[in-house]
Amino acid sequence: MNNHSRKTYATVNLPALLSNYTHIANLAPRSETIAVIKANAYGHGAIEIAKYLSPHVPAFAVAFIDEAIQLRDAGITLPILVIEGALSYQDFSIALQQNFWLMLHSTEQMDWLKQFPTPYVGKLWLKVDTGMNRLGIKPNDVDSILTQLSPEQLENLVLCTHFSSADELDNPKTQLQIQQFEQVNEKHGYKKSLANSAGILSWPKSHGDYNRLGLALYGATPIPVNDLPVKLAPVMTLKSTIMALRKLKVGESVGYGETWQAKRPSIIATVAIGYADGYPRNAKNGTPVCINGQIATLAGRVSMDMITIDVTNVVGVKVGDSVELWGENLTIETVAEHLESNNYELLTRISNRVPKFYIK
């Protein structure tokens, strides 16, 4: 870290990552738990995460085929599920060569599959739309799709669905989706996959042959912390440094638009991180950070490269002190609440100019 004079960086705790995986996978001991590393492993670095987890997981999942190719090029050999499936006819050839598992979710994909010059023997997942209404085959159309698949394709087929509201524990929609899916699959008996992170944590009836573990793998929770059946450890800690301190008189303002004014003699710290690094520009006055184990709050608008923090009550504060934006001492969920955002968005928006350091 000493090579980076700006000292704005993210640490990624790999033992915490594996601990989260193990504890969550143990909630569904009869399932194979796939590690979802789409969107650059939710901002954590897909290649590094895949290399570390490869000895411990049965497969990975990504959003689209380019993400899967990137992993193969980096030497990752495990099966990779491509959630968006083929986006062109050529994607089927690539998937077959590279041992990618493709999601089938549209009649267009079925048309491409039937055009394949030889019987396609790659593993296929058929997505059933049980109410997300984004991708998938409607339940009444599943039988028609199945008749178009060869015996070899059916032999390894996985039926799957995706929940719309599994993070809302009192929402009956999830139970209805489970029931609808099971009604479709009961006459076929294919391997199945329903559960995402919230499903694994909160809906045991959704545990299938495969579960898809995304957000919670990284120590962020899709459900209220008090409802977690296991303790999750934060994997990413985002840090920066105080680059200047300034004393303000009563009535003086800070930053663009003068959105924060001192109501008492105040000390303002300027911190070397901004929206170009992925820290949200819409962060409000009062958004917490942690300095020397003490909570301080945002004062003024987020700039491209800097934020300003009211450190009047921070004991012993000085230039060069480390500032934790979220992580070990300040949960990302706490920060997200102040931003009217969520932990998914905060993790995935960290920009490439923030270096990552991996703790092994």
PEMO-V624960 format. One record per residue. N is the residue number from 1. RES is the residue in one letter. PSI is psi in whole degrees, -180 to 180 (NA if undefined). OMEGA is omega in radians with two decimals (NA if undefined). BURIAL is b if it has 9 or more other C-alpha atoms within 8 Angstrom, else e. Layout:
N/RES/PSI/OMEGA/BURIAL  N/RES/PSI/OMEGA/BURIAL
//
This chain:
1/M/-22/-3.12/e  2/N/-15/-3.13/e  3/N/-9/-3.10/e  4/H/103/-3.00/e  5/S/-27/-3.10/e  6/R/-28/3.10/e  7/K/42/2.96/b  8/T/119/-2.98/b  9/Y/168/3.02/b  10/A/135/2.98/b  11/T/143/3.14/b  12/V/113/-3.04/b  13/N/100/-3.06/b  14/L/-39/3.04/b  15/P/-35/3.07/e  16/A/-39/3.08/b  17/L/-50/-3.12/b  18/L/-37/3.09/b  19/S/-44/3.09/b  20/N/-46/-3.13/b  21/Y/-47/-3.07/b  22/T/-46/-3.11/e  23/H/-40/-3.12/b  24/I/-42/3.11/b  25/A/-33/3.13/b  26/N/-17/3.06/e  27/L/-20/-3.13/e  28/A/70/-2.99/b  29/P/-21/3.14/e  30/R/3/3.13/e  31/S/154/2.92/b  32/E/126/-3.05/b  33/T/112/3.14/b  34/I/135/3.10/b  35/A/119/3.14/b  36/V/119/-3.07/b  37/I/32/3.06/b  38/K/169/3.13/b  39/A/48/3.13/b  40/N/45/-3.11/b  41/A/52/3.14/b  42/Y/40/3.09/b  43/G/1/-3.05/b  44/H/-10/-3.11/b  45/G/96/-2.98/b  46/A/-42/-3.08/b  47/I/-46/-3.13/b  48/E/-41/3.13/e  49/I/-43/-3.13/b  50/A/-42/3.13/b  51/K/-40/-3.10/e  52/Y/-39/-3.05/e  53/L/-15/-3.02/b  54/S/-40/3.13/b  55/P/-7/-2.95/e  56/H/-9/-3.04/e  57/V/156/-3.14/b  58/P/-25/-3.06/b  59/A/167/3.05/b  60/F/164/3.03/b  61/A/140/3.08/b  62/V/174/-3.08/b  63/A/-50/-3.03/b  64/F/170/-2.88/b  65/I/-30/3.11/b  66/D/-37/3.07/e  67/E/-38/3.12/b  68/A/-42/3.12/b  69/I/-40/3.12/b  70/Q/-40/3.13/b  71/L/-42/3.09/b  72/R/-44/-3.14/b  73/D/-25/3.13/e  74/A/2/3.07/e  75/G/10/3.12/e  76/I/125/-3.02/b  77/T/-11/-3.13/e  78/L/158/3.02/e  79/P/146/-3.14/b  80/I/119/3.06/b  81/L/128/3.09/b  82/V/106/-2.94/b  83/I/-37/3.13/b  84/E/-9/3.11/b  85/G/-163/-3.14/b  86/A/131/3.07/b  87/L/3/3.05/e  88/S/166/3.09/e  89/Y/-39/-3.09/b  90/Q/-25/-3.11/e  91/D/-28/3.12/b  92/F/-40/3.10/b  93/S/-43/3.13/e  94/I/-44/-3.10/e  95/A/-40/-3.14/b  96/L/-42/3.14/b  97/Q/-34/-2.98/e  98/Q/2/-3.10/e  99/N/49/2.99/b  100/F/141/3.00/b  101/W/125/-3.07/b  102/L/137/3.01/b  103/M/132/3.00/b  104/L/125/-3.10/b  105/H/5/-3.08/b  106/S/160/3.09/b  107/T/-29/3.09/e  108/E/-42/3.09/e  109/Q/-38/3.10/b  110/M/-39/3.11/b  111/D/-44/3.10/e  112/W/-41/-3.12/b  113/L/-42/-3.12/b  114/K/-21/3.11/e  115/Q/-8/-3.08/e  116/F/133/-2.97/b  117/P/-29/3.07/e  118/T/160/3.13/e  119/P/124/-3.09/e  120/Y/122/-3.05/e  121/V/6/3.07/e  122/G/156/-3.12/b  123/K/132/-3.10/b  124/L/143/3.01/b  125/W/126/3.13/b  126/L/119/-3.08/b  127/K/125/3.11/b  128/V/125/3.13/b  129/D/102/-3.13/b  130/T/12/3.08/b  131/G/-4/3.06/e  132/M/-33/3.09/b  133/N/46/3.09/e  134/R/-58/3.04/e  135/L/153/3.01/b  136/G/165/3.11/b  137/I/131/3.11/b  138/K/145/-3.08/b  139/P/-40/-3.11/b  140/N/-15/-3.11/e  141/D/-3/-3.06/e  142/V/-46/-3.10/b  143/D/-39/3.14/e  144/S/-39/3.11/e  145/I/-42/-3.10/b  146/L/-35/-3.14/e  147/T/-17/-3.12/e  148/Q/-4/3.13/e  149/L/148/-3.13/e  150/S/162/3.08/e  151/P/-37/3.13/e  152/E/-39/3.12/e  153/Q/-39/3.13/b  154/L/-30/-3.07/b  155/E/-37/-3.10/e  156/N/12/-3.06/e  157/L/142/3.00/b  158/V/130/3.01/b  159/L/135/-3.11/b  160/C/167/3.02/b  161/T/175/-3.13/b  162/H/134/-3.08/b  163/F/144/3.10/b  164/S/-25/-2.95/e  165/S/29/-3.07/e  166/A/-20/3.11/b  167/D/-7/3.08/e  168/E/99/-2.92/e  169/L/-19/3.13/e  170/D/11/-3.14/e  171/N/121/-3.10/e  172/P/-8/-3.08/e  173/K/-39/-3.08/e  174/T/-45/3.12/b  175/Q/-37/3.10/e  176/L/-39/3.11/e  177/Q/-41/3.10/b  178/I/-47/-3.13/b  179/Q/-43/-3.13/e  180/Q/-41/3.12/b  181/F/-46/-3.10/b  182/E/-34/3.08/e  183/Q/-36/3.11/e  184/V/-43/-2.99/b  185/N/-17/-3.02/b  186/E/-29/-3.13/e  187/K/-5/-3.12/e  188/H/-41/3.10/e  189/G/30/3.09/e  190/Y/161/2.97/e  191/K/151/-2.99/b  192/K/156/3.09/b  193/S/115/3.12/b  194/L/-40/-2.84/b  195/A/127/2.86/b  196/N/-164/-3.11/b  197/S/-49/-3.12/b  198/A/-37/3.11/b  199/G/-44/3.12/b  200/I/-44/-3.04/b  201/L/-32/-2.90/b  202/S/-13/-3.04/b  203/W/80/-3.09/b  204/P/-30/-3.14/b  205/K/-13/3.12/e  206/S/-7/-3.12/b  207/H/125/-3.09/b  208/G/-161/3.07/b  209/D/-36/3.05/b  210/Y/136/2.94/b  211/N/154/-3.07/b  212/R/104/-3.03/b  213/L/113/3.13/b  214/G/-98/-2.98/b  215/L/-48/-3.04/b  216/A/-23/3.07/b  217/L/-32/-3.05/b  218/Y/12/3.06/b  219/G/8/3.04/b  220/A/148/-3.01/b  221/T/136/3.05/b  222/P/-9/-3.11/b  223/I/165/3.11/b  224/P/140/-3.07/e  225/V/-39/-3.10/e  226/N/-15/3.14/e  227/D/0/-3.11/e  228/L/132/3.09/b  229/P/-14/3.08/e  230/V/158/3.11/e  231/K/129/3.12/e  232/L/142/3.11/b  233/A/131/3.09/b  234/P/136/-3.12/b  235/V/-42/3.13/b  236/M/132/2.94/b  237/T/122/-3.12/b  238/L/126/-3.06/b  239/K/155/2.96/b  240/S/-163/-2.99/b  241/T/144/3.01/b  242/I/121/-3.12/b  243/M/-15/3.12/b  244/A/152/3.03/e  245/L/142/-3.08/b  246/R/135/3.08/e  247/K/133/3.14/e  248/L/145/3.02/b  249/K/163/3.08/b  250/V/130/3.10/b  251/G/-15/3.10/e  252/E/150/-3.08/e  253/S/169/-3.12/b  254/V/132/2.90/b  255/G/-178/-3.13/b  256/Y/137/3.04/e  257/G/-3/3.11/e  258/E/47/-3.07/b  259/T/-13/3.12/b  260/W/129/3.09/b  261/Q/141/-3.13/b  262/A/126/3.07/b  263/K/0/3.11/e  264/R/165/3.00/e  265/P/126/-2.94/b  266/S/159/3.01/b  267/I/125/-3.11/b  268/I/129/3.05/b  269/A/132/3.01/b  270/T/126/-2.99/b  271/V/139/-2.99/b  272/A/64/3.01/b  273/I/145/-3.12/b  274/G/-168/-3.05/b  275/Y/-19/3.04/b  276/A/-18/3.06/b  277/D/-9/-3.12/b  278/G/-4/3.06/b  279/Y/129/-2.92/b  280/P/132/3.12/b  281/R/-25/-3.11/b  282/N/9/3.09/e  283/A/135/-3.02/b  284/K/160/2.96/b  285/N/135/3.14/b  286/G/-8/3.08/e  287/T/130/-3.01/b  288/P/150/2.90/b  289/V/171/-3.14/b  290/C/126/3.14/b  291/I/120/3.13/b  292/N/39/3.13/e  293/G/9/-3.12/e  294/Q/144/-3.14/e  295/I/130/3.00/b  296/A/171/-3.00/b  297/T/152/3.13/b  298/L/138/3.11/b  299/A/106/-3.12/b  300/G/168/-3.08/b  301/R/151/3.03/b  302/V/129/3.07/b  303/S/176/-3.11/b  304/M/-39/-3.03/b  305/D/-5/-3.01/b  306/M/155/2.89/b  307/I/162/3.10/b  308/T/138/-3.01/b  309/I/137/3.03/b  310/D/108/-3.10/b  311/V/23/-3.08/b  312/T/-38/-3.08/e  313/N/6/-3.13/e  314/V/115/-3.08/b  315/V/129/3.03/e  316/G/16/-3.07/e  317/V/144/-3.13/b  318/K/161/3.06/e  319/V/137/-3.11/b  320/G/-11/3.11/e  321/D/145/3.10/b  322/S/142/3.12/b  323/V/122/3.10/b  324/E/120/3.13/b  325/L/-36/2.95/b  326/W/161/3.11/b  327/G/-125/-2.97/b  328/E/-37/-3.04/e  329/N/-7/-3.10/e  330/L/110/-3.03/b  331/T/148/3.12/b  332/I/-28/3.09/b  333/E/-39/3.10/b  334/T/-44/3.13/e  335/V/-44/-3.09/b  336/A/-36/3.13/b  337/E/-37/-3.13/b  338/H/-15/-3.07/b  339/L/-1/-3.02/b  340/E/41/-3.13/e  341/S/-159/3.07/b  342/N/167/-3.08/b  343/N/-32/3.08/b  344/Y/-51/-3.05/e  345/E/-43/-3.11/e  346/L/-43/-3.10/b  347/L/-43/-3.00/b  348/T/-10/-3.09/b  349/R/-3/3.12/b  350/I/129/-3.00/b  351/S/169/-3.09/e  352/N/-15/-3.13/e  353/R/1/3.01/e  354/V/108/-3.14/b  355/P/152/3.10/e  356/K/140/3.09/b  357/F/128/-2.99/b  358/Y/123/3.11/e  359/I/120/-3.13/e  360/K/NA/NA/e
//
